[in-house]
Amino acid sequence: MQQGKLFIVPTPIGNLEDITLRALSVLKSVDLILAEDTRTTSFLLKHFQINKPLKSNHQHNEHKVLEELIETISNGKKVALVSDAGTPGISDPGFLLIRECIKNNLAVETLPGATAFVPALVNSGLPCDSFVFIGFLPQKKGRQTKLISLKEEGRTMVFYESPFRLIKALEEFKEYFGEQRKVSVSRELTKMFEETFRGTIVEVINHFNAKAIKGEIVIVLEGKPE
């Protein structure tokens, strides 16, 4: 019996040409593909003419299907895990399954590839030799506590945010970090209307207040100056 394995496969965050040759090879070779949203992944697979069984694996069912998936891999199946965009496990489902595979001595192979915060960080013009990835801030409980804990952070900070909450997040940053702190906001990365705007928090608020905000958002915030 062949040895089972879990492959973590990054997918493009917008531009389909950003998928790697190795990712395509793996997706063509596995027995099963786990998708955050099977409709989104079906579109990707159809584009690259890949026909493989699909199964849902998202934040609402990943606990429920965990045991079954471990059994599938234990029985020698090769399984690929993808999210809607980017690298699974980075603000997307994946951690639970990876941890359980390791716990059960099952092979895990993670491919390098697309993730939104890396191009946003490098393109920000802020120091990226040392940074901290925050991801999404808590929506309600714990949000203020988290922001207070970051007031003394000297490294560049990276956040994910929805377009509907961007202004609210920037207003909070102004309150907790000061209006002159430098910030870079990237949206629609790798897509036709990609935009990165850099400036002080106040300048960036004014820029985005004057327009309709669309697309996934990455905020890169300067750490506390020495």
Backbone torsions as a table, in degrees:
resi	resn	phi	psi	omega
1	MET	NA	135.2	178.9
2	GLN	-66.7	154.0	179.9
3	GLN	-82.4	131.9	179.8
4	GLY	-74.1	158.7	179.7
5	LYS	-157.5	146.8	172.8
6	LEU	-103.9	125.5	175.9
7	PHE	-106.4	129.1	174.5
8	ILE	-97.3	114.5	-170.7
9	VAL	-118.0	110.1	174.7
10	PRO	-67.5	145.0	177.2
11	THR	-122.5	159.5	-176.6
12	PRO	-56.6	145.8	177.9
13	ILE	-88.9	-2.2	178.5
14	GLY	-175.9	-67.0	-178.6
15	ASN	-77.9	116.5	-175.2
16	LEU	-63.9	-20.2	178.9
17	GLU	-69.5	-9.7	-179.2
18	ASP	-81.9	-2.9	176.3
19	ILE	-71.2	147.2	-178.1
20	THR	-90.0	157.6	176.0
21	LEU	-60.4	-37.7	-179.9
22	ARG	-66.2	-40.0	177.9
23	ALA	-60.7	-43.7	178.2
24	LEU	-62.0	-41.9	179.5
25	SER	-61.5	-43.4	179.6
26	VAL	-66.0	-46.3	-179.1
27	LEU	-60.9	-31.7	178.1
28	LYS	-76.2	-20.9	-171.7
29	SER	-99.4	-18.3	-173.4
30	VAL	-78.9	166.1	178.3
31	ASP	-87.1	-25.5	-174.4
32	LEU	-151.6	142.0	174.9
33	ILE	-116.5	125.5	176.7
34	LEU	-94.4	126.2	-173.8
35	ALA	-123.6	140.6	174.8
36	GLU	-63.6	-43.9	174.7
37	ASP	-136.3	113.2	-174.5
38	THR	-63.7	-26.9	178.8
39	ARG	-68.2	-44.5	179.2
40	THR	-63.9	-45.5	-178.5
41	THR	-69.1	-34.2	177.0
42	SER	-59.7	-39.6	178.2
43	PHE	-62.7	-44.4	179.1
44	LEU	-62.7	-48.0	-178.3
45	LEU	-64.1	-40.2	179.0
46	LYS	-62.8	-39.8	-179.8
47	HIS	-59.9	-37.5	-178.1
48	PHE	-101.0	12.7	175.1
49	GLN	56.2	48.5	177.3
50	ILE	-111.6	127.8	-178.0
51	ASN	-121.9	98.2	-178.7
52	LYS	-136.2	152.8	176.3
53	PRO	-59.6	139.7	-179.9
54	LEU	-117.2	143.3	176.5
55	LYS	-139.0	140.9	-179.8
56	SER	-72.7	136.9	173.0
57	ASN	-146.1	96.2	-177.1
58	HIS	-134.0	178.4	-172.1
59	GLN	-63.3	-20.0	-178.0
60	HIS	-89.6	-15.0	-178.4
61	ASN	-128.9	0.8	-172.0
62	GLU	-65.8	-29.3	174.6
63	HIS	-68.9	-40.9	-174.8
64	LYS	-65.9	-38.9	-174.1
65	VAL	-95.4	-0.6	-173.1
66	LEU	-58.6	-49.8	-177.1
67	GLU	-61.4	-41.8	179.9
68	GLU	-63.9	-39.6	-179.2
69	LEU	-69.0	-39.1	177.1
70	ILE	-61.9	-40.6	178.0
71	GLU	-64.3	-41.0	179.0
72	THR	-60.0	-47.0	-179.3
73	ILE	-69.6	-37.7	178.0
74	SER	-61.8	-29.1	-179.7
75	ASN	-85.6	13.0	172.0
76	GLY	96.4	6.4	-179.2
77	LYS	-83.5	145.4	174.4
78	LYS	-98.4	125.3	-172.4
79	VAL	-125.1	133.9	175.9
80	ALA	-107.5	135.4	176.5
81	LEU	-109.5	124.7	175.9
82	VAL	-127.5	155.7	171.3
83	SER	-109.6	-179.6	-178.5
84	ASP	-62.2	-34.5	-179.3
85	ALA	-162.5	137.4	177.6
86	GLY	88.4	-157.2	-173.6
87	THR	-98.9	123.0	176.7
88	PRO	-55.2	142.0	-179.7
89	GLY	97.4	-23.7	177.6
90	ILE	-94.6	94.9	-174.7
91	SER	56.5	25.5	177.6
92	ASP	-141.9	161.2	177.3
93	PRO	-57.6	151.1	178.0
94	GLY	154.1	-38.0	-175.6
95	PHE	-57.0	-45.8	-176.9
96	LEU	-58.2	-47.9	-177.4
97	LEU	-67.9	-41.3	178.8
98	ILE	-61.2	-47.0	-179.2
99	ARG	-61.2	-40.8	-177.8
100	GLU	-70.6	-35.8	176.1
101	CYS	-63.3	-44.9	178.9
102	ILE	-61.8	-42.1	179.0
103	LYS	-60.4	-32.3	-178.6
104	ASN	-98.8	15.9	178.7
105	ASN	56.7	36.3	176.4
106	LEU	-98.1	142.2	-176.4
107	ALA	-67.8	136.2	175.4
108	VAL	-127.0	130.0	178.3
109	GLU	-127.0	120.7	-178.0
110	THR	-106.6	122.7	179.8
111	LEU	-85.7	144.7	171.8
112	PRO	-74.7	156.0	179.5
113	GLY	167.6	-159.8	-170.6
114	ALA	-64.3	138.7	166.9
115	THR	-154.9	139.0	-167.3
116	ALA	-67.6	-34.3	-169.8
117	PHE	-73.3	-24.8	-177.0
118	VAL	-66.5	-53.7	177.2
119	PRO	-62.7	-34.9	179.0
120	ALA	-64.9	-41.5	179.8
121	LEU	-65.0	-49.9	-177.9
122	VAL	-63.5	-37.6	-176.8
123	ASN	-78.7	-9.5	-175.1
124	SER	-72.0	-26.2	-174.4
125	GLY	81.1	1.9	176.3
126	LEU	-93.9	157.7	-177.6
127	PRO	-55.7	129.4	179.3
128	CYS	-123.8	16.0	174.4
129	ASP	-77.0	-21.5	176.5
130	SER	-148.1	121.4	-176.6
131	PHE	-149.4	166.4	176.4
132	VAL	-127.5	129.3	179.0
133	PHE	-92.7	116.6	-179.4
134	ILE	-94.5	-36.4	-174.9
135	GLY	75.0	-144.7	179.6
136	PHE	-79.2	131.8	172.9
137	LEU	-70.3	152.4	173.9
138	PRO	-56.5	141.6	-176.7
139	GLN	-72.2	-40.7	-177.9
140	LYS	-131.8	-82.9	-177.2
141	LYS	-64.1	125.9	176.1
142	GLY	92.0	-6.4	-177.5
143	ARG	-65.3	-50.4	179.9
144	GLN	-61.2	-41.9	179.5
145	THR	-61.2	-41.2	179.8
146	LYS	-64.6	-44.8	-179.7
147	LEU	-63.9	-41.0	178.1
148	ILE	-62.2	-40.4	-178.3
149	SER	-65.9	-20.1	-177.8
150	LEU	-95.0	-3.4	-175.0
151	LYS	-61.4	-31.4	-179.1
152	GLU	-98.8	5.6	-177.6
153	GLU	-68.7	122.1	-177.6
154	GLY	-91.0	-15.5	179.5
155	ARG	-83.8	158.5	172.9
156	THR	-61.4	136.4	-177.4
157	MET	-111.1	140.4	-178.0
158	VAL	-121.8	126.4	-178.7
159	PHE	-123.4	151.7	166.1
160	TYR	-104.3	146.3	177.8
161	GLU	-152.8	155.2	176.3
162	SER	-85.7	155.1	179.4
163	PRO	-61.5	-27.0	-177.1
164	PHE	-75.0	-20.5	-176.9
165	ARG	-113.7	7.3	-176.4
166	LEU	-60.0	-50.6	-177.4
167	ILE	-62.3	-42.1	178.4
168	LYS	-58.6	-45.0	-179.8
169	ALA	-63.3	-43.9	-179.8
170	LEU	-65.4	-38.0	176.9
171	GLU	-62.7	-39.2	177.1
172	GLU	-67.4	-39.2	177.5
173	PHE	-61.1	-40.0	178.0
174	LYS	-60.8	-40.9	-179.2
175	GLU	-67.6	-43.5	-172.8
176	TYR	-90.3	-27.8	-173.4
177	PHE	-115.7	-8.2	178.7
178	GLY	96.3	142.3	-172.2
179	GLU	-70.6	-16.1	-179.2
180	GLN	-93.7	-1.1	178.0
181	ARG	-63.2	137.2	-179.0
182	LYS	-78.2	144.0	-178.8
183	VAL	-148.1	150.5	175.9
184	SER	-129.0	130.8	179.0
185	VAL	-117.7	122.6	177.0
186	SER	-113.0	138.5	177.2
187	ARG	-139.4	156.8	178.0
188	GLU	54.3	39.1	-177.4
189	LEU	-56.6	135.0	179.3
190	THR	71.8	-1.4	-178.0
191	LYS	-98.5	177.1	-174.2
192	MET	-59.4	-39.5	-175.5
193	PHE	-104.2	33.7	177.5
194	GLU	-54.9	137.5	179.7
195	GLU	-144.9	137.5	168.4
196	THR	-127.7	125.8	177.9
197	PHE	-120.9	130.5	-175.5
198	ARG	-121.8	147.8	176.4
199	GLY	166.4	-165.2	171.5
200	THR	-73.1	165.3	179.7
201	ILE	-57.2	-41.6	-179.6
202	VAL	-63.9	-44.0	179.9
203	GLU	-62.0	-39.5	-178.7
204	VAL	-71.9	-38.5	175.2
205	ILE	-59.2	-47.1	-178.9
206	ASN	-61.7	-39.5	-179.3
207	HIS	-63.2	-47.8	-175.3
208	PHE	-81.9	-19.0	174.2
209	ASN	-68.7	-22.6	-174.0
210	ALA	-92.9	9.1	-176.6
211	LYS	-149.5	163.3	172.8
212	ALA	-76.3	133.2	-175.7
213	ILE	-102.7	123.8	179.8
214	LYS	-131.9	157.2	173.6
215	GLY	92.3	163.9	176.9
216	GLU	-70.2	145.2	-171.4
217	ILE	-117.8	136.3	168.0
218	VAL	-119.7	124.9	177.5
219	ILE	-107.3	127.9	176.8
220	VAL	-115.5	117.9	-172.6
221	LEU	-114.3	133.7	177.5
222	GLU	-61.1	140.4	174.0
223	GLY	-72.0	170.2	-179.5
224	LYS	-63.3	123.1	179.8
225	PRO	-61.2	145.8	179.9
226	GLU	-71.0	NA	NA
